[in-house]
Amino acid sequence: MTIRPGAIAGGPGSALASALVCAGCGASPAPGDPYPFRCPNAGTGDDTDHVLRRLLDVRAVEFPGAGGGDAATNPYLRYRHLFHAWHVARAGGIDDDAYCALVARLDGEVAKVDGRGFVPTPFFRAGALSDQLGFAPDGGVWVKDETGNVSGSHKARHLFGLLVYLEVMERLGRADPAARPHLAIASCGNAAMAAAVVAAAGRRVLDVFVPVDADPLVVARLRELDARVSVCPREPGVTGDPTYHRLRAALAEGALPFTCQGNENGLAVEGGFTLGYEMATALADGPALDRLVVQVGGGALASACIESIDDAVALGALPRAPRFNAVQTEGAWPLRRAFDRLAARLPVGATPGDLREALAYAATHRSAFMWPWEEEPRSVAHGILDDETYDWLAVVEGMLRTGGSPVVVGEDVLVHANELAVSTTGIDVDPTGSSGLAGLVALRDRGDVGDHERVGVLFSGVRR
């Protein structure tokens, strides 16, 4: 997304090419705030959807070309000129070499903890999978495989970006390394694992709030990484995710949101932009994707893909954005409910102006569109069973703007898609990680995706 340069978190009076702006009310964090993660107006009870978004002045930056780094280049180095932390660091007097050294050092610490650092993950046309789904040779399925990423999922992408920002704040003297606040996250699995790895690499204390049915192997690994684990049962008569309620309490006591929920930390969404940037780089010399189908729980993955691809289009790296489809399960589909309610406000033949008006209304009337799922959600794709879609507005906007829509899939489709993913690609992806493919299977079954379409999906997590 684009803006005019303005004075933001780089310091009083600084003009940066990157800004943090609330999509709901337009406010920005105070200049110099070391932890500008949440809209300053959040929590006022005004029913506005207060979520910070990173906006970029595309006149001041360039998208790295295909020769902008070798295959092993850390994506947070290759695409650093597009990240808020880099712009804040440069405005504060940290030169580019020092910034690169900071990122490389942290990446090395991640590798010590997890056995691997950050490199571009595979993105390829899955031939056997495309054939099984009946695509023509010029169409098919392109898989972005995150199962070999740090901690085995895409979640570390979001959180490493946060760690870099925290380190920049300390280097600039805006945060005291001797008095670091605790980090906190609510998660049932992959996000918690990623947070524990990245926090351990940064030598930071992490509180993790997990549900009662969290995988014992995941919990054991969290404790091995010295995360402080709290099990959070549901309370009778209390709606919403109990782990999220505990997270909110911890944040109120001074913890920092080391989480993938964009309403709690807008920079967590930006950390996942590397996924979209890598897809754009891989597609630079060939036809664009026609469609991207993304699984949605809290929404950070989908909003990161949508916003980063928008950046790539604005910077000329891609000719156009694909159509976006978001996937949820029959166990919980708060995003589909919100989409339907917002779409109902649009007239037949709606113009871009009509869409802007409807989005503006939704941004200031959140409770009419997004609220916690009324029942405890259950699914084999347990990683996308968030009671709310926290980044819902950016995802709904991306779908409506590109002619996409949400897809709700049943358990049989989720299981079938996972078996298809594993058998045709050899990737040991779990049912949550292949739930985007389940959405594509459903779209193909009802005739909404043509044989010649080029469709992207993400395998977002490894089977544990």
N, C-alpha and C positions, 0 to 999 in steps of 0.2 A: 504494500500500500504506500502511497506517496503523500508527502506533505511539503510545505515550505520549511526551510531551516528555522529553528527557533531556540530560545534559551530553555534548556532542560537540565537533566541531571548531571551534565558535565561540569556545572558550577555556575555561580551567578554571572549572568551576562554572556555566557558562552553560546555560540551558535553552532549547532551540530547538524549533521545530515541525518541523524537518527533521533527519534523522539518516542517517549512513552505517553500515550494519550488514552484516556478512558473512552471506550466505544459507546458508553451509555450517556455520560454527562459532559465529555470533552475536557475534563480536568486532567492535569499532569501532576506528578509528584513534585514536591518542593525542590528547587535547585539545591544540589549538594546533598540530598538525602542519600545516605549510604545503602538503604534498603528500599528502593522504590518499586516494591513488588505489587502493591495493591493500590487501587484508586484512593486518594485521600478522602473521598466522599462515601466510600463503602461503609456499610454498617449504620447508615443514617435512617434506614427504614423507609426510604422514599420510593421503593418499588422500582428503582432504576437498576438495570443490568450493568453493574460496575465491574468491568473487566478491562484491564490495561492491554493495549495492543502496541507493538513496536511498529512505528511508521517510518518510512525511509524516503528521503529526498533522492530520487533516482538521477537527478541532474548532477549529483556530487559523487556518484560511485559508478563503478563498472562491474559487470558480471565477469568472473574469470573465464577465459576462453578454454577450449579443449586442451590447450597446452599450458594451462595455469597451474599444473602440478602433476607429479607422477602418480601412478596408481596407489602408492603407499602413503600419500600425503594426508596427514590428519585434516579432516574436513573443517575443523575450527581454525586451522591455519589457512587452508586454501581459500575459504570464503570469509576470512576475517573482516574484510572491508565492508561486509554487509551486516556485521553484528554490532549491537548497541555497546557492548563492553569495549570493543576496539575504539569506537568513536569517543567514548568517555575517557578511555585511557590516553588517547592521543591529545584530547583537549586538556587533560590534566598534566601533560608533560612527559608521559611515558612514550618513548620512541618505538618505532615498529619492531626493531630488533629485540628490544627488551620485552615487548608484548609477546612476540613469537617464542622467546625463551621461557616466558611464564607458562604459556600454553603447553610447550613441549615438556617442561618439567612436570606439570600436572598430569599430562598424558603418560609420562613415564611412571609416575606413582600409581596411576590406574592399572598399568600393565603389571606392576609388582603385586598388586592386590588380586587381580583377576586373571593374570596370565596373558593378557592382550590389551592393546590400546585401541584408539579409534582410527579406523581406516575406512575408505569408501566400501560400502557393502554391495554385493552383487545385484545387478539389475539386468534381466535378460528375458528374451522370448522363450517361454517354456513350450517347446515343440510338442511333446507328448500330451501335455495338459491341453494345449490348444486343439490338438486333433481329437481328444476325447470329448471336448465341448463342441466340436463340429465347426470350428472356425476355418475360413479360407486361408490360403498361404500368405496373402497380404494383410490378414488380420491376425487375431490371436491374443494370448494373455502374456503380459510382461510382468514378471515377479520381482519385487524388491525384497530381498531375503535378509531379514534382520536377525535370524536365529544364531548367526555367528558373531553378532555384535557383543560389545562389552556387557557382561551379565546375562547374555542370551536373549535380549529383546531390544526394541527401539527405545525403551524408557530411559536408558542411560544417556541417550542423545539429549533429551530435555534437561537432565540434571547436570551434565558436565558443563553446559553453557552457564548454569547458575553458579557452579563452583568457580569458573573463570571470572565471573563478575565479582564474586565475593573476594577473590584474591586481588583483583584490580582495586577494589575499595581499600583494602589494607595497604597495598603498594602506594596508593595516593594519600594515605594518612587519614582517610575518612572513617575507618573502622579500626578498632584496636585488636590486634591479633592475640593479645594477652587476656582479652575479655570477650571471647567469641560467644554469642548466644548459641544455645542448642538449636539444631535443625530438627524439623518434624515432618512426618509424612503419614498419611492414611492410605493403606494399600492391602490388597489381598494376595499379592504375589510379585509379579514382574517389576512393578514400580518400586516396591520395598527393596527387592534385591538390588536393583540399580542404585537406589539411594544409598544403601549400605556400602556398596562397593565404592561409589564416588565420594561419599563422606569419609570412609576410611582412607582413601587416597589423599584427601585434604586434611586428614587428622582432625576431624570435627565430630563432636558428639551428636548422635542421631537418635531421636525417639521415633519408634515405628508403632502405629496403631493398626492392629490386624483383627479380622473377624474371628469368631470361634471356630470356623471351619477352614481356617488357613492351613495350607499344606504343611504337615510336620517337617518335611525336608526343607522347605523354604524357611520356616521358623528356626530350625537348627542352624542353617547357614547364616541367617541374620545374626544370631547370637555369636557364631564364630567370628563374625566381622565386628563384634562389640557393639552392635546396635542394641538399644534398650527397647525391648518388645513389650507392648501392652495388649492383651487380648480384650476385645470389646464386644460383649454380648448385646443383642437387641433388648430394649426395654419395652414391656407391654404398653401399648398406647402411644409410643413415641415413633413418629414417622421419620424416614430418612436414615441414611447410613450411620450406624453408631460409631464407626471408626472416624467418620468425618466430624461428628459432634465432638469427639475427643480431640481431634486435631484442632478444631476451632478453639477449644478451651486452652490447649497448649499455646496457641498463637496469642491468645489474650494474655497469657502469663509471660510473654516475651520471646517465645521460640520463633525461629524464622521458618517460613514455609518452603521446605525443600520437597516440593510436591509437583505433580503434573496437572493440578487443577488451576486453570488459567485465572479464575476469579481470585484465587489466593496469591498467585505469582504469575503475572503476565509474561515475565522473562522465561518461564518454563516452556511456554509455547515457542518462543523464538529459538530456544535450544534445539528444537526438533526441526527447524528449517533446513538443516543439512540434508534431510531426506529428500525434500523437494528440489534442492539445489543439485544434488547428485543425479536425480532423475533428469533434470533439465540438461545437465552436462552430457549425460549419456545419449540423450535424444538430439543433441545439437546438430549432428550430421545426417539425420534421417527424418522421416515423417513424425509428426507429433502424436501423442496419445489422443484418442477420441474420447476416452472415458477413464476415470479413476474411481475405483470402488474401495471404500475405506471403512473398516470396522470402527464403531463408536461406543465408548463407555462414557468417560468424563468429557471427551471431545478434543483433548489436546492434540492427538495424532492427526485427526482430520483437519482441525483448524491450522495446524502447522503445515500440512501439505497444501491446503488451499492458499494460505497467505504466501508461502515461499514460492509456489508456482506463479502466483500473481506478480511477485517480485521479478521472477525470471522473464515473464512476458513484458513487464514494464521496462526491463533492462535490455530487451531485444534478444534474450537467449532462447526464447521459444516464440513461435509465431502466434500462438493462441493458447488459452487454457482449455483443458478437457472438460467434459461434463462430469460433475461430481455426484456420486451416489454414496450415501452413508448407510451402514448396515447395523441393525440392532436385532435382538432376539425377542421371541414371543414372551420371554420371561420378564422383560422390562423394555419399554420403548418410549421413554419420555421425549426423545428428540422427534420421533415421528408425530407424536401428539402436538408438540409445539409447531412443527412444520405445517401440519394440517390447519391449525388455528390461524397461523399467519397467512398461509396461502388463501384462506377463505376471505381475507380482507382485500385481496387483489381483484380488480374488475377483470372481466373477459378482455383479452387484448391489452393487458397491463403494459404500461410504458416504464422505462427506467425511473422516471419521476414517481410513478405509483409505487414502485418497489422501495424507493428511498423513503417515501412517506410511511409505508407499512412497517419498514424496519425501524424507523424513528419512533413510531408508536410502540412497537414491541420492546424497544430498548428502555422505555420509561414506564412500561406496564408488565414487568417480568412475571408477576404472579398469575397473569392471565394466560401465560404460555408455558412456563416452566415451573414445576413443583415436584417434590419427591414422589416417586412411585408408591402407590398406596399399599402394596403387598411386598413381602420379602421376595426379591427376585431370585429365580433359580434357572440354571442352564449349564450345559456342558461347557459352554463358552463363558466360564465364570469371570474372566477378566474384563468383560464389558458389561457387567451387571451393576453399574453405578445407578444409584437411586435417582440421580439427576445428571443431566448433561451440562456440565458447568460452562463449557465454551459453546453453548448451543447457538447463540446468535450468529457468530462468525460462520458456523457450519451451515445453518439455514440460509444465510445470505449467499454463501458460495454455491449452494445447490440451486437456489432460485435464479441467480444471475446467469448460470451456465445451462439452465434447462434440466438440471438433475432433480432427484427426489430421494427420500429415504426408503429403505427396503427392510421389512421385518421378516425374519426367517425362523422356521421351526426347528426343533431338535433333530428331526430326521435329515433335514438339509445340512445342518451343521456337521453332523456325523459323516454324511456322505461326502461333503466337500473336503473334510479333513482326510478321509481315506483316499480320495482322489488326489489331493495335494501330495501326500506322502508317497503314494504308489507311482505317480507319474514324474515326480521331480527328485525323489530320494531325500528330500529335506524333512527332517524330523520336527516338523512344526506342530504345535499343539492346537486344539480346537478353537481356542480364542484367537491364536495367531492366524488361522486360516479362515476366520469368519468373514473376512472381506470376500474371499473366494466363494463362500456360501451365498453371499449376496449376488455375485455374478451368476452363479448357477441358477438362482431364482429368477433373475432378470432374463437369462437365456431361455428358461423353461416357459416363460410367459411371452416370449417373442419381442422383448424390448431392446435386445442387443443384436445387431446384425452380424452376419458371418464375416464381413470385411472390416469390422471395427477393431481398432487396436486398444486394448483395455489393460490398464495397470491395476495390480493388486499388491498388497503388502503382506508378507508372512512375518508377523510382528513378534513372535516369541517361540522359543524352543520348547519341546516337550521335556518335562523334568521328571 
